[in-house]
Amino acid sequence: MDPIRMVDLKKQYDFIKKEVDGALAEVLNATTFINGPAVKEFQSDLERYLGVKHVIPCANGTDALQIALMGLKLEPGDEVITADFTFAATVEVIGLLKLTPVLVDVDPQTYNIDPAAIKAAITPRTKAIIPVHLFGQAANMEAIMALAKKHNLYVVEDNAQGIGATYTFSDGSRAKTGTIGHLGTTSFFPSKNLGAYGDGGAIFTNDDDLAHFIRGIVNHGMYQRYYHDVVGVNSRLDSIQAAVLKVKLQYLDFYNERRKEAAIRYSTLFEGHPNIVVPFREGNCHSHVFHQYTLRIINHNRDGLVDHLNAHNIPCGIYYPVPLHRQKAYCEPEIDETPFPVTNQLVNEVIALPMHSELSVEQIDHIARQVLSFLDDSSKN
């Protein structure tokens, strides 16, 4: 059996090596490293894939979130509601722009932001909601968009972990995550379902005016060279990363299907175990692309399981060990824990197992056996 990796980028590269090497050679031979044809081609391809009018590439996923919020022209002190259980970048950009983050609890089934908690947190100063499609699972966008419409709020989807997922509305219509809110953002960090070979990101929107404004922001506020019409930043996806992403986008649905197959096998092997809660999935799994495969270990020693897996050369991760409301950079001196019962439970129970499109059945079965062995053997002691 091959060594088990959390994400096996080497195997993924080997599978598409000829195409990637050819695409990189084109960029190197043309020496169009910034805003070259590869960027424009990838942008167009991604617009078609997502079914969205505008994709604005940028330097990374955190920039994408910051630029999206800049595009909304919010004022310092305006409140932005987002999930307490997520990566810090989501709230980091709120702080950088001197907006006020309002953290709310998550749904115990999907781990995504809870619409009921959003509703309770809305005040006259609330201007936007940032739902995160955590671990690749689509958030409840129908309920979130209804709240946004009722209270005249913007919605910015953090789709860094969910690219390729499809949300199904109650009327049966569907849309790709990241294209439902006023703006969507994503990251092309190498470990993502659609990952570059370095940093990269993008912003999505169907709003022509927002798209125009944001295209100026990402390019120093310029629409014409050396004429700075708005306050901007320097955030560009370079041609080399775009060339890689253009190749890999052709395989995104294949990658996501392989992840789903791996997740279903994991869940089948863990089914019914009293100490394991497997990830929630709906029907045929369109709404989850399994950026992470995250278990909850209940009434048992989660940290002991981490040590056991590491001792058997099986990587794993705790996403996330500390909720945002307890992070030193963002928390108040006196923390009220009562609004966060689900998040506070999850940080003590979650463990992410290896998940990528190159996992073999043999590897999945071995990982599952080690998880079950630890839980069952230590329960006998």
N, C-alpha and C positions, 0 to 999 in steps of 0.2 A: 504494500500500500504506500502511495506517495505521502510525503509529509503533509500534515494538515495546516493550512493557513487560514487566518480570519478572512482574508480576501486574497485570491490567487491571481494577481495581475500578470505574473510571468506566463502562466498557462493561457490566460486570455490573450496576451500578446502573441504567443506562438501560433494561436489559431488564426489570427488575422495579420500575421507578420508581413506577408507579401504586399497586402493592400496598404497597410500603414507605412511601410518603408517606401513604397512608391509615392504615396501622398506627401510624405516628408521630403523626398527627393525633389518633387515638383516645386515645393516652397523654397528649398535651398538653392535650386538652380535658378529660380526666378528672382530670388533675394527680395521678395515682397513680404517682409516680416511683420509689418504693421498695416492693418486695413487692406490686406491683399485679397485676391479673388477667393481664397479659401474661406475667409471670414464671411464674405457675402454669400457664398454658396451654402455654407453651413447654416447661416441665418435663414435663408430661404427654405432649405430642407426642413429645419426645425419648425418653421411656421406651418409648413404643409403637414408635418407629422402631428402637431398639436391642434391644428385647426384654429389657429389664432392669427389675427391680422398682422401683429407686430412682435418681433423678437428683437430685443436690443442687447447684443452681447456686451459683456464687461469683464473685469479682471478676476473676480471671484464672487462667491455666493454672499459673503458679508457686504461687499460693495453693492451687490444687487439689491439687498434689503435697504441699505442706507440710501441709495439713489432713488429707489421706489418711494421711500418716505419723503425725500427731498422733492420729488415730483408732485407731491400732494400739497406743497406749500403750507405745511403745518407751522404753528407758532410755538415758541418755547412755552412749556407748561401744558400744552395740549396733551390729553390723555390717550394712550394707546393700549388697548387690552390685548394680552397674549397669554399663552399657557405657561404655567409655573414649571411644568415638566418638559424641558426641551434643552437643546444646546444654547449656550450663552449668547451666541451671535444674534439671536432674535431680539434679545433685550439690550444687547450691547449697542446696537445702532440707535435705539430709542434714546439711550443715555447720551450718546455722542451728539445727537441733534438737540439736546436739552429739552426733549419731550419727557412726559411723565409715564413710566411704565406702570401698568396696572395688571398684576399677575393674578390669574384665576386657576382654579383646580381643573382637573381633567376627568374624562369619562373613564370609569373603572374597567370597561370592556375593551375600548379601543386605545386608551391612553392619550387620545386627542382632546383638545380643548372642549369643555363642556358648555353647550349653548345656554343651559340654565344658569351657569356661573357667569357667563358673559352678560346675560340679561340683568342679573343682580348687580353687576359692577358698572353699568352704564350711568353716567352722570351728565350734567350739562356741558362738562369740559371734554367729554369723550369725543374723539374725532375719527378713530380708526380701530380696526380689529386685525390682528395678525394670527390667523389659524396656521398651525404647523401640521403638515401631513406626516406625522411622526412614524419613523421606522418603515415608511412606504405605504401606510394605511391612510386612505382618504378621510379627512375630517367631515363632519356633518355640514356640508356646505349649504344645503337647502335651508336648514334652520338658521345658519349664520347669515346668509344673504337676506333672509326675511327680517332678522333683527336689524341688519344694516339699513335696509330700505325703510323700515319703520322709524328709525332714529336718525336717518340721513348721515350714515357713517360710511367711510371708505373701508374696503376689505383688501388687504394685501396678503396673498397666499405665500407662505414659506414652503416651497415645494422642493427644497434641497434634497430630501430623502424620498420623494414620491414621484419622480418623473416617469411617465408612462402609465401611471395608475388612472383608472377611469371611474368617475363618480356617476352614479345612476340616481336621477331624481324620481320623485314619487309618481310622476306621469310617464315614466319609462324612458325619458330622454337621457342622453349621456353627454358628458364632457370630460376632457382630460383635466386632471388636477393642475392648478396653476393658470387655468384659462377662465375660471368662473368668477373670481373677484374682479375688482377694478384693475388690479395689478397682480402679477404672479412673479415669483423669483425662484431661481435655482442655482445650485452649485455644481461645477464640473470637477470637483476635487477627485483625485484618481480613484478613490475607493467607492465613489458613487455608482449607481446603476449605469449612468452614462458619465463616465469619468475621462478626463483628459490625462495627459502625461505631465501635468503641472497644474497650476491654478487656472480657474476660469469660472465664469458665471453668466447669467442672462436674466433679463427682465421681460415679461410678457404682458401684452395688453391688447384689447380690441378697441381702445379709445384713441382716435387719431391725434387729438390734441395732446393727450398725455404722452403718447409716443414721441411726438415732435419735441416736446419740452425735455423729455428724458434723453433723447439723442443729443441735445445740446449739453445737458449736465455731464454725460459721460466723457465729453470731449472738451473739457476746459470751458464750458459754456459757449462754445463756438458753433455757429451754423455756417459761417463763412470764415475762412482762415484769417486769424489775427483780429477778428471782430467778436468781442466777448459780450454777448447779449444777456446772459444769466450767470449767476455764480455756479461754477461747475467743479468737477474733479477730473483727474486723469485716470480713467479706468477702462482699459481696452482688453479684449480677447485677442491674443496675438495669432498670427497666421499659422504657426506650427501647431498650436493647440487646436485651432479650428480644423486643420487638416486631419488630425487624429479623430476629433469628434465627428467629422463628416463621415468617416469610415465607420466609426462605432455606432452612430445613429442607425445605420442600416440593420444592426444586430440588436437594437435595444429591446424589441419585442421578444426576440429569441432569448436574450439574457434574462428578461423578466419572467418568461415562462419557465426557464430552467430553475430560477429562484423559487417560483411557486411550487414546482414539482418537488424540490428539496424540502420546502417548508411543509408540504402535505405529508411527505414521508416521515419527517421528524414528528409531526403531530400524531400521525397514526401510531408510531412506536411509543409515544408518551401517553396515548389516550387512556383515560380512566385512572391514571396514577393519582393517589390522594395528595401528594405533595407538589404536583405540577399543574400550573394553569398555562395552557398553550395559547398562542396568539389567536385572537378572534379573526374569523374570516367569513365573508358573506358569499353564499352561492358558489359561483364559478371563479371567485377570487379576482375579478376585474379590479376591485377597489383596493387591493393590497399587492404591492410589488416587492415586498420583503427586502428592503434595504438592510434591515436587521431581522434576525429571527430571535425574538425576545420571549423567554419564559419568565413566569413568576414561580418562585420556589416558596411554598407556603408551609408554615409550621415545621420548618426544618432549617438547616444551617446553610444558607446561600453562600456565605463566604468560605465555608469549608468545602463546598462544591467547587468554587473557583480554584482553591489550592489543589484539590484532587485532580481537576482537569489539567492544570498547569504541570503537575507532577507527571502526567501521562502525555505530555507534549501536545495537548489540545488547547489552542488559544481560545480565549473567551473575553467578554468585556462587560463592564457595568455601565450602562447608559440609562440613567445618570446617577452618580452616587450622592450628589448634593442638589437639592432643589434650588431654583433661582432665588426663592425668597430667603434663603439662608446664605447666599453668596456674599462675601464681604463687599464686593464692588457695588452691589445693588440693594442690600437689605437695610432696613431701618434699625436703629439701635435696639428698639424694643419690638420683637417679632410676635405677632399674633398668629399662632399655629392653627387656630380653629377653622380658617377658610380652606385648608389644604389637606383634608384627611386622606384623599386618594393618593396624591403625590407623596405624602409622607410615608404611606404604606409601600408604594412602588419602589422608592429608592432603597428600601431594605430587602426587596424581594426579586428585583429583575436581574436577569443574566442573559446576555446575548451569546448565542453559539455561532460557530463559523457559518457564514452564509455568502455564497457567490455562485455564479453560473457554472463554475468548473468542479463543484463538489461531486464526488462519485457516490454511488449507492453504498459501496464498501466503507467509505469514509463516514457517511451519515450514520450507518448502522453501528460503526465503531464508537462514534461520539455518543450516540444514544445509549449504547450498552454501558459506557463509563458513567454517564449521568445516572442511569437507573441503578447501577452497581453501588455507587456512593450512597444514594438515597436509601436503598433497601438494606445495605449492609450496616450503615450507621444507625438505622432505625432498630436493628436487632440488639444493638449494644446498650 
